[in-house]
Amino acid sequence: MSALNKSLPGWTYTSEAFFELEKTELILKNWQLVCHLSNIPKAGDFFTFEIFNERIFVIRDEDSSVKAFHNFCSHRGTKLINELYGSCNGKITCPYHAWGYDFKGNLIKVPYENQFNDLNKNEHGLQSVELEIFQGFIFVKLLESDAPSVQDQFKPYLNEIEQYRLEELEPLGRVTMRPRKVNWKQIADNYVDALHIPVAHPGLSSLVGKSYGVEVSKNNGYVHKMWGDGANIRKDCISNRLYDKYLPHMDHLPDDKQRYWLYYRLWPNLAFDIYPEQMDFMQFIPIDTNTTMIREIAYALPDERRETKAAQYLNWRINRQVNNEDTYLINLVQEGMNTNKFKSGPLASSEVCLIDSANKVRKAIPISNQELKPLESEIL
């Protein structure tokens, strides 16, 4: 059996040295989502993001453009902003020595400036971070790489995505963080695993039935797409029946998208769940080899109809059950990996996203081609 049709060996889900390689080669060299433009609507509004030892914030300046900076002061490295989100009054002020920066990152205030010999404030502004805005969402990339823009990665699906008017979304709530005691790849793998849907998710399966599908994008597989159509829903679940009953017609969507549930996975650790009445992102933030934080927030177009609010609530109920079922399953998978006996498992030809994911890891970190676990010292 070709290695291209096998999962990654189990040791790649438990090795601390391999996890260190993943930080740089998989996570920091690819785009990470911070928030939506609607989260920072006014000048001085900011939103922070943390991953590994990196601290980032994005901020809206007076010209209504968005900047991204490393979240530390140029004086002593103090973390500048310690809140998840909020607004700065006139400037960004360091809580340690009150150095001040404008919203473009320029150093504009230094208390006791006359005590610093030959200080050139132009040389001590905030350090910028590479930024891209895609469909209203703000992405950053923390290490230089040849990863294409988010726009280019989603190119095969732009016509479909644009129907949902994502740039006009507004947040439905706050960012939530859900810890899971598994390796981050378990969650990412499970997200694109289609064969478990009819087995493990009776509610979701009865909603979308046999319409559930998966594919790898044709531009080198940068995006994985999943979908299911609830037009032929099996109404054997009360949440499904009520969702179908109350979900109103969405004028901005064509008829074939009125009951369509759409999922995109952007390599390596981001998921977009797009529904007729709302959407959310889920970001799988690796903490250590056995811990992942799921970072998520929901958004929707402005819509005050009672039916829409009811459908959003019922969507949450349906997906809460799916999440509970998935959490149980990925814990079982992680336990199997932790035995140190699981090697690579065979993948069906229909498991195109899982095959593609494993091969992307093998390409980025070639030592993952080894079936037997090497010594930790040999991995780095």
Phi, psi and omega in degrees: 000132180293142178297338181291344179249028180233153175289171174292150176296151185302330184295338179289348177262359184229343185284127177290323179294320178295322177300322178297322177293322179298324180307309184276313189281334183250317189269301188288340178272359178241165187290137178240135183275132179262303183188189177255155178304329180291346176282343179227071189285334188240161177303131181093348177289137182228163174214132184257160180211136180230136174210127187056232179262015180266135179237121187231150164219149172250149185212144177270129180264182185294337179272006181072009173275166184245134177240153175234134183223154167292139189269066173207153181279144180288349182280297183231012178079013181296138174297123187283314186240122185251003178262157177293318179204167180160204182218138176268142181265090175088320179202169176265120186244128178291132182286351184270303183234010174067025169297140185239142181231144173279178187284356173263003177092004180281138175284120185240348182215129175226104175302144181058039185301329182292348179272353179261118182287127174054038179285124175250105185298333180296339182267001187230035174285177179291151179274123184281160179236141178300133189226146172217140175250121181234118178052036179089352180263140185260120180246150173230153174233126192264338176234144180295137180199175177265017178299130179296164176299158177299321178303313180292324180294325181269005187309317181297343186244010186298318181298322179289314183296320185298338178297335187270358175051051184297332181295339183265004183294155173230147182293140175271344181190205182258165173296133173246151180237119182243110180285144175226135184271057179217163173295145185301329181292334176299317181289316179296318178297314182299325183299325183255012179272108183274332186292341181272351185301306181291339182277314193256344186234076182299325180292310179296320181297321179287340178283314186252346176056220183279005181280351184293129181221163178222152174202158174256132183301153187276357177260067180067019171070031182290335181234138171256134181241136172232153181202159175204142184249120180272012181297331180247045184302140170268111191272054180260015179225133187298321179295321178295316180299315182289323178300314180295326182289316189266337182299114183279172177291133178258108188297336183277353183249145175290168184301324184283359177247006184291334178232025188267126175254128191233136182228135173235137172246116176267123183300135000257342196224031180231140177231135171251121173255115186241123182239168179301323188257355182187177172209165173212161169246147173235126181243128184264098186270112178291133176254307171209189186299332184240018181219132177225142175253122175271115181258126185208158175202145181258150179224159176203158170289149177304125183198110185266005180296136178301322181298321179294317179298320179294319179295322178296319178295317181292325174302315179299318179297315180298313184285334175298319178294318177300317180297319178297318179295318180293321180299317177300316184291315183292332174295320178295320179295316180298323177299321177296319177296324184290350177288345183065014179252339180287130176257230177263142178253154180289145177243136179291155180299334179282347182275057189295324182288320177295319178298314181296319180299312181298321181289328175296318178296315180302321180291317182287326182228087189302334182295344178290352174287344181283126181290317180270142183293124174284170172297146180306322181292339180273347185279315183283000000 
